[in-house]
Every structure is written in structure tokens, then in C-alpha cells.
């Protein structure tokens, strides 16, 4: 069995697929620090597992949990079509949806695998009453690319949550 270790720029340390531990960063308060240190999330060992891992991490409400799904060189496609590679900016984009405090539902429609790369087409939605008391309905069909790392775990290489949806100019 190969054991890999890397630490992303988001402060997430990963050692094997089944023992990812969130490393608290200095920006967290003591309570969140204790909460983060007590939780761990496994990374998928099959590309199909990325969806369940995504839902679990999103529904934790923690950006740091989400960032563990991203490869160091990951690309995030923003809602306005911008390509984002900086992990701090990716985290800020994710925080916008996480701050709604609503659960994510997602289901894979297609998984196409070629060696250590896979395309996952998944349908997702976020529904409920937002913090401002207004109804929220977000959703779409994502077209994501994931890659198996040297440690055997699958992580996002390209996160394109709106797939082919037309985006507004930046």
C-alpha cells in the first residue's frame, strides 16, 4: 500500500484516503479549532465516491472540509465563468454557498473514467430558507474532472458546478 502525504495551501493535511484530518488555521476561533481537530473526512478511493464526499463535506458547513477535496493545482469555475486557481479564492467562492446554511443534495448522472482521470456529471441542488428568511433554490448539472493522486485518492482537478449553463460576463 502506498502512503501519500501533502498539505494544501488551504491548511488541509492529507495522509492516506481514509485518514484526512483538518488542520485548523490561525483564522479560526478556539471553538472552531477544537471542532475541526475532532473531525476527519475520508477521501474517495473510487471516482464515484467524490459525490458522497462532496455532500458530506458541504453539509458540514466547513470550508476547510471542502478544500480537502481539491488537488493543489485545482481549477474552480466561478458562477460568472471566471477560472480560479488560488485556493484562498476558491474557499471564498465556496463560503458564499456554505453561508446559506442549507444542505446540498447531489446525485451522479454519469461517471466516465480513463485511467487516473474521470469526468463526473452530477445534478445538484440547495433548497430551503436562507438566513435572511427568503426561499433559496440553487442547482444545476455540474461537469467536473477528478483525478486519482499518487496516494490512490480522488480529488477535484476542475470544479465546474454549472456545467454548460450560460454565465453572465464577468
FENQUI-V496545 format. One record per backbone hydrogen bond with DSSP energy under -1.0 kcal/mol. NH is the residue of the N-H (numbers start at 0). CO is the residue of the C=O. E is the energy in kcal/mol with one decimal. If there is no record, write none. Layout:
nh=NH co=CO e=E
nh=NH co=CO e=E
This chain:
nh=5 co=13 e=-1.5
nh=7 co=11 e=-2.3
nh=10 co=7 e=-1.8
nh=13 co=5 e=-2.4
nh=15 co=3 e=-1.2
nh=20 co=12 e=-1.1
nh=21 co=38 e=-1.1
nh=27 co=24 e=-1.8
nh=32 co=28 e=-2.6
nh=33 co=29 e=-2.4
nh=34 co=30 e=-2.3
nh=35 co=31 e=-3.3
nh=36 co=32 e=-2.3
nh=38 co=35 e=-1.1
nh=40 co=19 e=-1.1
nh=42 co=16 e=-4.3
nh=48 co=45 e=-1.4
nh=49 co=46 e=-1.7
nh=52 co=48 e=-2.0
nh=53 co=49 e=-2.5
nh=54 co=50 e=-2.5
nh=55 co=51 e=-2.5
nh=56 co=52 e=-2.5
nh=57 co=53 e=-2.9
nh=58 co=54 e=-2.6
nh=60 co=57 e=-1.9
nh=65 co=61 e=-1.7
nh=66 co=62 e=-2.6
nh=68 co=65 e=-2.1
nh=69 co=66 e=-1.6
nh=70 co=155 e=-2.6
nh=73 co=70 e=-2.1
nh=74 co=156 e=-2.8
nh=75 co=83 e=-3.0
nh=76 co=158 e=-2.9
nh=77 co=81 e=-2.8
nh=80 co=77 e=-2.2
nh=83 co=75 e=-3.0
nh=89 co=85 e=-2.4
nh=90 co=86 e=-2.4
nh=91 co=87 e=-1.7
nh=92 co=88 e=-2.1
nh=93 co=89 e=-2.4
nh=94 co=90 e=-2.3
nh=95 co=91 e=-1.1
nh=97 co=93 e=-2.5
nh=98 co=94 e=-2.5
nh=99 co=96 e=-1.3
nh=100 co=97 e=-2.0
nh=104 co=124 e=-2.5
nh=106 co=122 e=-2.4
nh=108 co=120 e=-3.5
nh=109 co=120 e=-1.8
nh=111 co=118 e=-2.7
nh=113 co=116 e=-3.1
nh=116 co=113 e=-1.7
nh=117 co=145 e=-2.5
nh=118 co=111 e=-2.6
nh=119 co=143 e=-2.9
nh=120 co=109 e=-2.5
nh=121 co=141 e=-1.5
nh=122 co=106 e=-2.5
nh=123 co=139 e=-2.6
nh=124 co=104 e=-2.4
nh=125 co=137 e=-2.7
nh=127 co=135 e=-1.8
nh=129 co=133 e=-3.1
nh=132 co=129 e=-2.1
nh=135 co=127 e=-3.6
nh=137 co=125 e=-2.5
nh=139 co=123 e=-2.0
nh=141 co=121 e=-2.9
nh=142 co=159 e=-2.2
nh=143 co=119 e=-2.8
nh=144 co=157 e=-2.5
nh=145 co=117 e=-2.7
nh=146 co=154 e=-2.6
nh=147 co=115 e=-2.6
nh=148 co=152 e=-3.2
nh=151 co=148 e=-2.2
nh=153 co=43 e=-2.5
nh=154 co=146 e=-2.0
nh=155 co=68 e=-3.5
nh=156 co=144 e=-3.1
nh=157 co=144 e=-2.3
nh=158 co=74 e=-2.7
nh=162 co=159 e=-1.8
nh=164 co=161 e=-2.8
